[in-house]
Amino acid sequence: MPRSSVDDLIAFLAVAREQSFTKAAAKLGVSQSALSHTIRGLEARLGLRLLTRTTRSVSPTEAGERLLVSIGPRFDEIESSLTALSAFRDKPAGTIRINAGEHAANSVLWPALERFLPEYPDVRIEIIVDYGLTDIVAERYDAGVRLGEQVAKDMVAVRIGPDMRMAVVGAPTYFDGRPKPLTPHDLTDHNCINLRLPTYGGVYVWEFEKDGRELNVRVEGQLVFNNIALRLKATLAGAGLAYLPEDAVRAHLENGQLVRVLEDWCPPFPGYHLYYPSRRHASAAFAVIVDALRYRG
């Protein structure tokens, strides 16, 4: 097969999987116009339309879907085999892509990788912060990070962090003239700072447990954010109560900037795990990253 035909098929796979010329072009490192020209040339040679294009989306036609299903796994196998060859190099090398939430990336991944990077200059690490429960296989990540209870049973899971606790906190000024909540139900009378997660289809429900009794509360308030930094900033400003990881607010609790409530309703739970498909070829680069992240507490 001519090299140009291989390149054209790789271009088609990128567009079909990303369902976007913009994202595929960025991934391949080419311009959108060049990528569009390549796809048109492939379609002309085959005499078939492979992609349906609209102003909002790109999706495979029936013929395109058949081609995607047929050649996609073969190219994946070739890529995996080439990646596995890096194990024969003197030093681990290659790019490892990891999907993780904001808190996991800041509290677990970066502290470990900061120590790891100087020892392995030929290893490149790409961390994509994402709150959704992303399908790492479909999105072609090498691994993802989730809480232990969220990892699918068909994945290999490696513990990379200690048990966690959540904390309901507010600024002292917020409690001026307001009673502190004594039970989770009391939160319905408070101005709470919410978190929006795409996976949950809306605003995250605060989760509590005490003496084996689980209780979920849908709180209300003036503010909704999709990250920790802004929720913490708003809480420190006295804008309301927030439900945040304990380690993210510990320093503020110790210096009196924040007050904790409902502590007895927030027990520890399994912390972060790195997970990846059991069938994944373990390259030398991936193996050393897993070892660097492994929790040894």
ABEGO torsion letter per residue (X at the ends): XBAAAAAAAAAAAAAAAAGBAAAAAAAAGBBAAAAAAAAAAAAAAAGBBABBBBAABBBBBAAAAAAAAAAAAAAAAAAAAAAAAAAABABBBEBBBBBBBAAAAAAAAAAAAAAAAAABAABBBBBBBBABBBBAAAAGBABBBBBAAABBAABBBBBABBBBBBBBBBBAAAABGBBBBABAAAAAABBBBBBBBAAAGEBBBBBBBBGGBBBBBBBBBABBBABAAAAAAAAAAGAEBBBBBAAAAAAAAAAGABBBBGAAABBBBBBBBBBBBAABBBBAAAAAAAAAABBAX
